[in-house]
Amino acid sequence: MIHARFERDGKNMLFSVTGHAGQNVNGCDIVCSAASMLAATLGQMVLFMHDEGKLKRHPTVRLASGEAVITCRPAKSHEAEAFHAYVYTMTGFCLLEEAYPEYVKITNVW
């Protein structure tokens, strides 16, 4: 099962995901593929924000098989932009959880 967690700790925005869906064999699992693309997209958006000087410090973007961790601390003037990137990702995971509840579980600590 995929466990995704969205959390806000003060000004820090955190996302983590662990596990494999097990919906199909490795390499043919559409649920894992969708989760991976959502995580990779958020990671790239956070890196773009960093490159554009919109974050207070370097973000954490760690993507691996069965695990992802993405954290950032946006500059005050870019909090809404970062928040929206996380909410878009959370929306994708909510859709996955709704379509495949036996394979995806979300914890939202906003």
C-alpha positions in Angstrom: 0.0 0.0 0.0 1.1 3.6 -0.7 1.0 5.9 2.3 1.2 9.6 1.4 1.5 12.3 4.1 1.0 16.1 3.7 2.1 18.2 6.6 2.7 21.8 7.4 5.1 22.6 10.3 5.0 26.3 10.8 6.3 27.8 7.5 7.7 24.4 6.3 5.7 22.3 3.9 6.3 18.6 3.9 5.3 15.7 1.7 6.3 12.1 2.1 5.2 8.9 0.4 6.2 5.3 1.1 5.3 1.9 -0.1 4.2 0.2 -3.3 0.6 -0.2 -4.3 0.8 -3.8 -5.3 -2.0 -3.3 -7.9 0.1 -5.1 -10.5 3.6 -6.5 -11.0 6.5 -4.1 -10.7 6.7 -2.0 -13.9 3.1 -2.4 -14.8 1.4 -0.9 -11.7 -0.6 2.1 -12.8 -1.3 3.2 -9.2 2.5 3.3 -8.4 3.1 5.0 -11.7 0.6 7.7 -11.0 1.9 8.2 -7.5 5.5 8.5 -8.8 4.6 11.1 -11.3 2.7 13.2 -8.8 5.7 13.1 -6.4 8.2 13.8 -9.2 6.1 16.7 -10.4 6.0 18.3 -6.9 9.7 17.7 -6.5 10.4 19.5 -9.8 8.1 22.4 -9.0 9.9 22.9 -5.6 13.3 22.8 -7.4 12.1 25.4 -9.9 10.9 27.6 -7.0 14.4 27.3 -5.4 16.1 28.2 -8.7 13.9 31.3 -9.0 14.8 32.4 -5.4 11.4 31.8 -4.0 12.5 29.6 -1.1 14.2 30.6 2.1 16.6 27.7 1.9 17.5 24.7 -0.2 14.6 22.2 -0.3 14.7 18.5 0.3 13.8 16.5 -2.8 14.5 12.8 -2.4 12.8 10.5 -4.9 13.5 6.7 -4.8 11.6 3.5 -5.5 8.9 3.2 -2.9 9.8 6.5 -1.2 9.8 10.2 -1.7 10.3 13.1 0.7 9.8 16.7 -0.5 10.1 19.7 1.9 10.4 23.4 1.4 10.2 26.7 3.2 8.9 29.3 0.9 9.8 33.0 1.2 6.8 34.9 2.7 5.9 36.4 -0.7 5.7 33.0 -2.3 3.9 31.0 0.4 0.7 30.8 -1.7 2.6 29.5 -4.7 4.2 26.7 -2.7 0.9 25.9 -0.9 -0.8 25.5 -4.3 1.9 23.2 -5.6 1.4 20.9 -2.5 -2.4 21.2 -2.7 -2.4 20.2 -6.4 -0.3 17.2 -5.5 -2.6 16.4 -2.6 -5.6 16.6 -5.0 -4.0 14.0 -7.3 -3.4 11.7 -4.4 -7.0 12.2 -3.1 -8.2 11.2 -6.6 -5.9 8.1 -6.5 -7.2 7.2 -3.0 -10.8 7.6 -4.1 -10.3 5.4 -7.2 -8.0 2.8 -5.5 -8.7 2.9 -1.8 -7.2 -0.5 -1.3 -3.9 0.7 -2.6 -3.6 4.3 -1.4 -3.9 6.0 2.0 -3.5 9.7 2.7 -2.7 11.5 5.9 -3.3 15.2 5.8 -1.9 17.3 8.6 -2.6 20.8 7.3 
